[in-house]
Amino acid sequence: MQHFTRRETVILTRTSTARLTYLAKTGVVVPIADASDAAPGVYYTWEQILELRAIRHLRRQVSLQMIRKVLAFFEGSGCGALHDKHLVIEDGAIHWVQTRDNLAPQVVQVAARADRHVGQLKLMTLPSLMDFADEVWETARSSKVIDFDSFRRRVVPLRPR
């Protein structure tokens, strides 16, 4: 099935018909009009279902105006849909975390309340998981409270090195 009726879309996206109407009217997610059937109607694609779910999830934390800014950024940049992006919300700004094969992720600010720094790469560094694991091992080794032999027996099967 490539298309979903409005009723199916309401159920799948856990939204209301009024919300779907509003999003269509404002151009955020516009359904496909189908006049070929005996009973004309509108239909939503699978990608639109995912987009509506992503919008619903984002709406819990940011305004619809901010969501429109994110959608405009992706549309203007030719970056595709919202639903397949990893977004982080921080201090009134929305950042897109782009993962790339064997490279450090890039973080791009895609929307902000004051529209400052939109499109700029953000320098964010996070140590690797192995760095964290090494730090925990060193802390356990140097601790006067933790029995290191007991720690090692409990953790060795979990340690990837």
PyMOL commands that set and color helices and strands:
alter all, ss='L'
color gray80, all
select helices_A, chain A and resi 6-13+17-25+46-59+64-77+129-142+148-158
alter helices_A, ss='H'
color red, helices_A
select strands_A, chain A and resi 3-5+32-34+41-45+86-90+93-100+103-112+121-122
alter strands_A, ss='S'
color yellow, strands_A
deselect
rebuild
show_as cartoon
